C-alpha cells in the first residue's frame, strides 16, 4: 500500500468550532457530550456571581449548558446534536 493510500484510509473525525477552536466529535454526540469528552466541564458563568456552569441535568431541563450555535443564542448544549462545521460560542450572555 502506498503512503497516499494509507493516509486516505484513516477516518477523519468530524469537527465543529468552539470559540474559534476546532473540536472533534463522535457522530451522534450532543455538543455537551463533545465538550465534556474534550475535558471541558464548564463553558459559561452565571450573570450573578460569575459561577461556572456546564452540564448539570443533561436532559434539557435546567438551562445550565447554554451556548450560542450558528448565531442562535440560548441553545441547550445537552440537546443539540453536533454537526460538522457548526460554530459554537460560549460564555457570558448566553442566558439572556
N, C-alpha and C positions, 0 to 999 in steps of 0.2 A: 504494500500500500504506500502510495506516495505521501509526502508530508501534507500537501494540499488536501488530499482526500481525507486524511486523518483529522485535520483541523475542521473540515466541514461536517464530520460525523459527531462532533461534540455538540450536544444540545446547548443552545444559548437560552439562559433564563430570561423570561420577560421582565421588564422593569418599568417603574413609574418614577417620577421625581418627587422628592420631599424637600421642600425649601431649597429647590435647585439642585439637590444631590440625587443621583440615581439610586434606586433601591430595588433589588431583585426580589421577586416573589414567586411562590408556587401557585400555578393556576388553581383557582377556587378559593384562595385565601382572601379574607377581608383585609382592608387597609390596616386595621388594628392588629390583626394576626401577623401581617408582614412587618409592621413596626416593632412589635414585641419580639418576633423572631430575630430581628436585627439587633436586639439589645436595648431598644428604646422603649422605656416603660412610662414615660411622661412626655407629653408634647404640647401642652398648653398650661396656663396658670389661671387661677380664678381671678375675677375682677377685684374682689375684696380680699385682701390678704396675700395675693400672689402665690397661692399654694399650688404645687404641681398636680396636674391631672393627666390621666391616660385612660386605659380600660379599667372600668370598675365592674359593671354588671355583665358586659359582653353580649347583651341581648337587646340593646336599644332603648332601655327604659330610663337610664339615669342621665344621659347627655354629658357625661364627663369626657368622652372621647372626641369631641367636636373638632372638625378640621374644615378647611376650605378645599373643595375639589373642583378643578377646572373653573374657578371663579365663583362657584356656588358656595356661599358661606353656610355654616351651621350643619354640616353633614356629619352624621354619626359614623365614625370610622369602623365601628364594630358591625355595621350593617352594609357598608358599601364594599362590593367585591372589587378587588384590584384589577385594573386593566392596563395593558401595556400603553405607555405614552401619556397616561393621565398626570396632571400636575396637581400636587397636594401641597398646601401651605398650612403651617401650624402656628400656634402662638396665641397671644392675646387678641381679643376682639372676635374670636370665632363663636362666642356665645351671645353676641349682641342680638 
